[in-house]
Amino acid sequence: DCNFGDPSDSKIPHVILVGDSHARSFLPTLVKMAELDLITLSAQLKSSCAWTRDEMDHSDPKRVSSCQTWKTKLDAWLLEQAPETSLILTTGYAAVLGGSHEEQIDSMTASWEPMIAAGVPIVAVRDNPRYPSSPQECLAALTEITPTACAQPRAEVLSFFDAFEHAGKQTKGAQTLDLSEFYCDDQTCPAIIGGVNVYRDRSHLSVTYVETMTPFVYQKLVGLGAL
């Protein structure tokens, strides 16, 4: 695991971030919180491997098998950390979760329940928008960049089923953190917000933009009673 701040400092809430590359792209806002002594942080991250019980839907069998092995070790490690853990944040790339919608929710709940039983609350972060192609490539091809350049309709990039959102709402001891208002308005999801590129590719957020979200994410977590 990667640690930010001193996890042994019992005066500060200790947060563990768990998930795949989408969780990793969410990491900068939590690192910034740790730098401000608002939390201490540990991160357990593996590409293409969300924190669920069931296998992901991926064409590479080695990725699938290594993910299952990692999750088995992760679950044991998390239980060891439970007494000193204030909160687990988890998210992932919703597109590669296997099974029906209900099976995806059940798979998450099954993974979360041992930690919830140990007294650790879970906050699942709704997945961010995913573009049909890289916004960076779109922006690079323009001769003039405006605030609305390369924006996409919200209905096309954020209308997908997200098991993190639903599992957070349906699992006792868990909650959902929906940050969609920071990516989209009612109609569109811009590629640029406040002069900053929101994405580094078609589905991963940029480090710079995620850092700008820090005060808002912190306020949301406090509002949920998670911190």
Residue, then its C-alpha position, 0 to 999 in steps of 0.5 A: d500500500c501507499n501511505f500519505g500522512d501518518p496512519s498511526d495518528s488517531k486524531i486524524p481520520h484514516v481513509i483507505l482508497v481501493g479500486d482500479s485505475h479510475a480509483r487511481s485517477f481520483l487519488p490526487t484529491l485525497v493526497k491533497m487532503a492528506e497534505l492538509d492534515l484533513i485525513t491520513l491515507s492508504a491506497q490499494l490500487k490495481s488496474s482493471c480490478a475493482w473491489t468486487r467478489d466476481e470476475m471482471d468482464h475482460s478479454d485478457p485471462k491473465r488480468v482476470s486471474s491476477c485480479q482475483t488473486w489480488k482481491t483475495k489478499l486485499d480482503a485479508w489485508l483490509l480486515e487487519q487494518a479495520p481497527e485503525t480505519s475510519l472510512i473506505l472509498t472505492t470506485g472503478y471503471a463500471a464498463v468492465l464489471g461482469g454479470s447483470h446489473e443486480e449481480q454487479i451490485d451483489s458482487m460489491t456488497a459481498s466484498w464490502e460486508p466483512m469490512i462493514a461488519a468490522g465497523v468500517p463505513i464504505v463510500a462508493v464513488r459514482d464513476n466519471p463520464r466516459y467519452p467516445s474518444s479522447p478529448q485531448e485528441c479532439l482539443a489538439a486538433l482545434t485551431e481555436i479552443t473555447p470553453t465548450a470545445c469538445a464537450q459531449p452530451r450528458a445523456e451520451v457520456l454519463s447515462f450508463f448504469d453504475a453499480f457503485e452508485h446503486a450498491g452504495k445506496q442499497t448496502k447497509g453501512a455504505q453510501t454513494l458519493d456522486l460527483s457528477e455535478f463537477y463534470c457536467d451540467d444538465q445538458t453537457c459534459p465539458a472537456i474543459i472546466g475553469g481552464v483545465n483539461v478534465y480528462r487525460d484520455r477518454s475515461h480517466l480524469s486528469v491529475t490537475y482537474v482532480e486536485t481542483m475538486t479537493p475542497f468540494v469532495y471534502q465538503k461532500l464527505v463531511g456532508l455525508g457524515a463520512l468524515 
